[in-house]
């Protein structure tokens, strides 16, 4: 039997309410996450008119997600002040511990049912 992956991906859709603050936040928060070995991906996508954004973040496992939650203590207040989150979704191996950590955000969850991943 093939082992199930332990990684999880958060997908966040949001409205940008203060682009200048948001732009600085993205730069600083991305640099912090890049220094976290368990953060496999932390990518921001921004609409042409700079009013909408999508954040896609992938963590190697539950422990890596816990490190990310500590970063939210640093960046979360600014994030909430310059955005209006619309939808939070977690994909993959989301444990009950992770669900408890993110309960206040109102995430929905989807479990991987099949497919493959080809990384360079």
PyMOL commands that set and color helices and strands:
alter all, ss='L'
color gray80, all
select helices_A, chain A and resi 19-34+62-82+96-101+103-105
alter helices_A, ss='H'
color red, helices_A
select strands_A, chain A and resi 8-16+39-46+52-59+83-92+108-110
alter strands_A, ss='S'
color yellow, strands_A
deselect
rebuild
show_as cartoon
